[in-house]
């Protein structure tokens, strides 16, 4: 397992000690991340586009990664979906058992659909249960979790090869995902967005909403210690959790911070904002 992944697991363990009220959530993600990280370590590096193709896509605002580049093999992917489902069942006894009628090829087809629509899922009309239509089934959630290590492995290979100095898009330059966390850098306070699915980071202007691109003044609500900010957009009613590293005096593991700030998600959603 990679060192940065081990650090995430250690941070989860430490967070569980300091935040016992989040024990159930953190235990679930520890088990899930452990599976994802173990699988990611076994994946081959995906093919990377040559320099000309990379530059062309960056200039056009086009993500680098295609689904084909992930190299998903149906049998091993189905086994991973089952491992993820076991984690889900362990932490939720009411989670459905085996998904009847789903072949390994069906799961790959569903993975492609999730990959190609993930950036728009949160913009879709919810169903009667309040969930986005494309992720209403339990199998889709398990497939989405199983897809994560493939995306993160690809990001680790592709992102270091990109010159992002002129990337101004609000979607991920690697996989096209939308952000669900932002960081204000410790040096200048510049904003970086974090991809919700491959964890890539890229710079984005602080004066623009990353969802609707409105330049209407964004409102934010800081935590008492100034470390966290909840930004909300009056134009599109979306929110974005933000960590101000200028006020953070400890080591930060962003995948863990995304979990520790779940209270901000609940507060925003209670006010009618959506991620």
Buried (B, 14 or more C-beta within 10 A) or exposed (E): EEEEBEBBBEBBEBBBEEBEEBEEBBBBBBBBBBBBBBBBEEBEEBEBBEEEEBBEBBEEEEBBBBBEBBBBEBEEBBBBBBBBBBBBBEBEEEBBEEBEEBEBEBBBEBBBBBBEEBBEBBEEEEEEEEBBEBBBBBBBBBBBBBBBBBBBBBBBBBBEEBEBEEBEBBBBBBBBBBBBBBBBBBEEEEBBBBBBBBBBBBBBEEEBBBBBEBEEEBEBBEBEEEBBBBBBBEEBBBBBBBBBBBBBEEEEBBBBBBBBBBBBBEBBEEEEBBB
